[in-house]
Amino acid sequence: MAALLLSALLLAAAAVASAYQFEVADETGWTKPTGKEGHTYNDWAAQNRFHIHDTLHFKYARDSVMEVSSADYLACNTSNPIAKFEDGSTVYELSRPGFFYFISGQPGHCKSGQRLIVRVMHPLQPELPPASAPTSGDSGWPELSSTAKLSVVSYSVAAFVALGVTFWLFL
């Protein structure tokens, strides 16, 4: 029973910590737009929240995916890619926060709208207010924002639960 509970807890922790794989444009895949679509690749990206270590799965036939600079993205320039993929099923890991720019390597496809900007969010960090000069009766410590208080409480509760489960398992 204890081993089962421990396994369940470890599985839950692994699921929370794992990255997510996004299917680019969902079932449509990475294809040249026909002009009849109700949305663009960037509309699709705007509906999602991307984090470090998430992956993008590009599915395509007779095409390619290029990671490019922002300038090459705007100009649809395929001559200087950061990376180029032509295997038909590319999984690209988002390894850092910030913007990633992707275009098709096929002539005319980027100009037709086959391009994508992905913004990877920065890791969550508690926001502390700017420190103010201590006043009489002030402890000198800055007040934590509600976000920071929530993080401290969350970590404290998680640590307490982990300690309790560990103690219970070894009784």
Secondary structure as UniProt FT lines:
FT   HELIX           2..17
FT   STRAND          21..23
FT   TURN            24..28
FT   HELIX           41..46
FT   TURN            52..53
FT   STRAND          55..59
FT   STRAND          65..68
FT   HELIX           70..75
FT   STRAND          83..85
FT   STRAND          89..93
FT   STRAND          98..104
FT   TURN            107..113
FT   STRAND          115..120
FT   TURN            136..137
FT   HELIX           146..169
//
